[in-house]
């Protein structure tokens, strides 16, 4: 009887120790996986269609150790025109100075489509139709201005999203909350140096005809200013430069009765450390832009971002709103 009790007791002790060791091993594995995820050393969900996704043949991370923590991070926020809907140019060449924190939460060498939904983590912002947009040319232009800098792009756009959809929320099931989560996951590689914003098309529709889009044209400027204040505060730096694009000028404004009102508000809004770029002079295809137009928009984003950064660096404090650039 005693032997039986001792055997049962010994077996219980062994099982308990095994469970503890197993939990510790599992936790250690998770920590290693999270660390590798941020540096691009592993692919938890392999995909041959995600360029630059895995480590190279030598086993080095996508972002070399000497560059880790040195990236200038830029967040791309808004709807389809910041993600892009144009055909990708065949002559696009990746740059050793431009990286992308993709929707799969992995670092890679940047190349379009930046907002690819392959292995998307935050499904709330998934877009199946992402194409060429202004983000890649934006980064290229910054590198042409100063090739000593390393750029990291963080796409957070969602097609058909209204300004209301970008209201402050801590939930990662919202556009605002999921974008913040993505920024925090990417931040070990560098510092957020600017925000690009292109949105307003969804708010230009007739609210009675398209209630599902949640449009609010009359309050666009107020809600955008609130977004800018909250978003920069939640990132942790209220002085982050923010460049936003004014809506373009489609050939037809059918079903877009509030388009002109949004454009007017965008011209008049007052955002400290912020500036608007114009797009009304550029060719469009429906409510989206052509490939060449997106290249020009990217250049304007970069030129205006650099002007803001230089002004902030010189003044050492917030600066008043800058004039629109074209």
C-alpha positions in Angstrom: 0.0 0.0 0.0 2.8 2.4 0.9 4.7 1.6 -2.2 1.5 2.4 -4.3 1.0 5.7 -2.5 4.7 6.6 -3.0 4.5 5.7 -6.7 1.4 7.8 -7.2 3.0 10.7 -5.3 6.3 10.4 -7.4 4.3 10.3 -10.6 2.4 13.5 -9.6 5.7 15.3 -8.8 7.2 14.2 -12.2 4.1 15.4 -14.1 4.1 18.8 -12.3 7.8 19.3 -13.0 7.3 18.4 -16.6 4.4 20.9 -17.0 6.5 23.7 -15.5 9.5 22.9 -17.7 7.2 22.7 -20.8 5.7 26.1 -20.0 9.1 27.7 -19.5 10.3 26.2 -22.9 7.2 27.4 -24.6 7.5 31.0 -23.1 11.2 31.1 -24.2 10.2 30.0 -27.7 7.5 32.8 -27.9 10.0 35.4 -26.7 12.5 34.4 -29.3 9.9 34.4 -32.0 8.7 37.9 -31.1 12.3 39.2 -31.2 12.9 37.6 -34.6 9.6 38.9 -35.9 10.6 42.5 -35.3 14.0 42.2 -36.9 12.8 40.1 -39.9 14.8 37.0 -39.0 11.9 34.6 -39.3 8.7 34.0 -41.2 6.0 32.6 -39.0 3.7 32.3 -42.0 5.9 31.8 -45.1 4.8 33.3 -48.4 6.7 33.2 -51.7 4.6 36.2 -52.8 5.9 38.5 -50.1 9.2 40.0 -51.4 12.1 40.4 -49.0 10.2 38.5 -46.3 12.7 36.1 -45.1 16.3 36.2 -43.9 19.0 36.1 -46.6 21.0 33.0 -47.4 23.6 33.9 -44.8 20.9 34.0 -42.1 21.2 37.7 -41.5 18.1 39.7 -40.6 16.4 41.9 -43.3 17.6 45.0 -41.4 21.3 44.6 -40.7 22.2 44.9 -37.0 24.2 48.1 -37.6 21.0 49.8 -38.9 18.6 48.5 -36.3 17.2 51.4 -34.2 18.4 54.0 -36.7 15.4 54.0 -39.1 13.4 57.2 -39.7 9.8 55.8 -39.5 7.0 57.2 -41.6 3.3 56.3 -41.1 1.0 56.2 -44.1 -2.6 56.9 -43.0 -5.9 57.4 -44.8 -7.8 55.5 -47.5 -7.1 54.1 -50.9 -5.1 57.0 -52.4 -2.4 56.7 -49.8 -2.2 53.0 -50.3 -2.4 53.4 -54.1 -4.5 51.9 -56.9 -2.3 52.4 -59.9 -0.3 49.8 -61.9 3.2 49.1 -60.5 5.9 50.5 -62.8 8.1 47.7 -64.3 11.3 49.6 -63.6 10.8 49.9 -59.8 14.1 49.1 -58.1 14.3 48.3 -54.3 16.7 50.4 -52.3 19.1 49.3 -49.5 18.0 52.4 -47.6 14.2 51.8 -47.7 12.5 49.2 -45.5 8.8 48.3 -45.0 7.0 47.1 -41.9 4.3 45.2 -43.7 0.8 44.2 -42.8 2.2 40.8 -41.9 4.2 42.6 -39.1 7.5 41.7 -40.6 10.3 44.0 -41.8 11.5 43.6 -45.4 13.1 45.6 -48.2 10.4 47.9 -49.4 8.8 47.6 -52.8 5.2 48.1 -54.1 2.5 47.3 -53.2 3.4 48.7 -49.8 0.0 48.0 -48.4 -0.2 44.3 -49.5 -2.7 42.2 -47.7 -0.6 39.0 -47.9 -0.5 37.4 -44.5 -2.3 40.5 -43.0 -2.4 40.6 -39.2 -4.9 43.4 -38.5 -7.8 42.4 -40.7 -9.6 45.6 -40.0 -7.3 47.4 -42.4 -7.0 44.7 -45.1 -7.2 45.9 -48.7 -7.1 43.3 -51.5 -6.6 45.8 -54.3 -3.5 47.8 -53.1 -1.3 48.8 -55.9 1.3 51.6 -56.6 0.8 54.7 -54.5 2.9 57.7 -53.4 4.7 56.0 -50.5 7.6 54.4 -52.4 8.4 57.6 -54.4 8.1 59.6 -51.1 10.9 57.4 -49.6 13.0 57.5 -52.8 12.8 61.3 -52.8 13.9 61.5 -49.2 16.9 59.3 -50.0 17.8 61.4 -53.0 17.8 64.4 -50.7 20.1 62.7 -48.2 21.4 59.2 -48.9 22.8 58.8 -45.3 19.3 58.2 -43.9 17.5 54.9 -43.5 13.7 55.0 -44.1 11.1 52.7 -42.6 7.5 52.8 -44.0 4.5 51.7 -41.9 1.3 51.5 -44.0 -2.0 51.8 -42.1 -4.5 52.8 -44.8 -8.0 51.4 -45.5 -10.1 51.9 -48.6 -13.4 53.7 -48.1 -12.6 54.7 -44.6 -14.1 58.0 -43.4 -12.6 60.6 -41.1 -14.9 59.2 -38.4 -13.3 55.8 -38.8 -10.0 57.3 -37.7 -11.4 58.5 -34.4 -9.3 57.7 -31.3 -9.7 54.2 -30.0 -7.4 51.8 -28.1 -8.9 48.7 -29.7 -6.7 47.0 -32.3 -10.0 46.1 -34.1 -10.3 49.8 -35.1 -8.2 51.6 -37.7 -6.8 54.0 -35.2 -5.9 51.3 -32.6 -4.5 48.8 -35.0 -2.3 51.5 -36.6 -0.9 52.5 -33.1 -0.2 48.8 -32.4 1.7 48.5 -35.6 3.7 51.6 -34.9 4.7 50.3 -31.4 5.7 46.9 -32.9 7.9 48.7 -35.5 9.4 51.3 -33.1 12.4 49.2 -31.9 13.9 49.8 -35.3 13.8 53.6 -35.2 11.9 56.8 -34.4 8.6 58.0 -35.9 9.7 61.0 -38.0 6.6 61.9 -39.9 3.0 61.1 -40.8 1.5 61.1 -44.3 -2.3 61.5 -44.5 -4.5 61.2 -47.6 -8.3 60.9 -46.9 -11.6 62.6 -47.6 -13.1 60.8 -50.6 -15.4 58.7 -48.4 -16.8 61.8 -46.6 -17.6 63.5 -50.0 -20.5 61.1 -50.7 -24.2 61.6 -50.0 -24.7 60.4 -46.4 -28.3 59.4 -47.2 -27.2 57.3 -50.2 -24.1 55.7 -48.6 -24.8 55.6 -44.8 -22.5 52.5 -44.5 -19.4 54.8 -45.3 -20.1 56.9 -42.2 -19.5 60.2 -44.0 -19.3 63.5 -42.1 -18.3 66.2 -44.6 -19.4 69.2 -42.4 -17.2 68.1 -39.5 -14.2 66.9 -41.6 -11.8 69.6 -40.5 -12.7 69.3 -36.9 -12.3 65.6 -36.8 -9.1 65.7 -38.7 -7.6 68.2 -36.3 -8.7 66.0 -33.4 -7.1 63.0 -35.1 -3.8 64.8 -35.6 -3.7 65.9 -31.9 -4.7 62.5 -30.5 -2.5 60.4 -32.9 0.7 62.4 -32.3 0.1 62.4 -28.5 -0.5 58.6 -28.5 2.7 58.0 -30.5 4.5 60.1 -27.8 5.6 63.2 -29.7 3.1 66.1 -30.3 5.6 67.8 -32.7 5.8 65.0 -35.3 5.5 66.6 -38.8 2.2 65.7 -40.5 1.7 66.3 -44.3 -1.7 65.7 -45.7 -2.9 65.7 -49.3 -5.9 67.7 -50.6 -8.4 65.8 -52.6 -7.7 65.8 -56.4 -10.2 66.8 -59.1 -11.9 63.9 -60.8 -13.5 64.3 -64.2 -16.9 63.5 -62.7 -18.3 64.3 -59.3 -21.4 62.2 -59.6 -22.4 60.8 -56.2 -19.8 63.0 -54.6 -21.8 66.2 -53.7 -19.5 67.2 -50.8 -16.2 66.9 -52.7 -15.7 70.7 -53.0 -16.6 71.2 -49.3 -13.9 68.8 -48.2 -11.3 70.5 -50.5 -12.2 73.9 -49.0 -11.9 72.6 -45.4 -8.5 71.1 -46.2 -7.3 74.4 -47.5 -8.4 76.3 -44.5 -7.6 73.9 -41.7 -4.9 74.9 -39.1 -2.6 72.1 -38.0 0.6 73.0 -36.0 3.6 71.2 -37.6 1.4 70.3 -40.5 1.1 71.3 -44.1 -1.0 70.4 -47.1 0.0 69.4 -50.6 -2.2 70.1 -53.6 -3.2 67.3 -56.0 -6.0 69.0 -58.1 -3.6 69.6 -61.0 -2.8 65.9 -61.5 -4.5 63.4 -63.8 -6.9 60.9 -62.2 -8.7 57.7 -63.1 -12.0 58.0 -61.3 -11.3 59.0 -57.7 -7.8 57.5 -57.9 -4.6 58.7 -59.6 -2.4 57.5 -62.4 1.0 55.9 -61.8 2.8 59.1 -62.8 0.5 61.2 -60.6 1.2 59.1 -57.6 5.0 59.7 -58.3 4.4 63.4 -58.2 2.3 63.2 -55.0 5.2 61.2 -53.4 7.7 63.9 -54.4 5.4 66.6 -53.0 5.0 64.7 -49.7 8.7 64.3 -49.4 9.6 67.9 -50.2 7.0 69.3 -47.8 8.0 66.8 -45.1 11.6 67.9 -45.4 10.6 71.6 -45.2 8.6 70.9 -42.0 11.4 68.9 -40.4 14.0 71.6 -41.1 11.7 74.3 -39.7 11.0 72.2 -36.6 14.7 71.4 -36.2 15.6 75.1 -36.5 12.9 76.4 -34.1 13.1 73.5 -31.7 9.4 73.9 -31.1 6.0 73.7 -32.8 5.6 75.8 -35.8 2.4 77.3 -37.2 0.7 75.7 -40.2 2.6 75.9 -43.5 1.2 77.0 -46.8 0.1 74.4 -49.3 2.7 73.3 -51.8 2.4 72.2 -55.3 
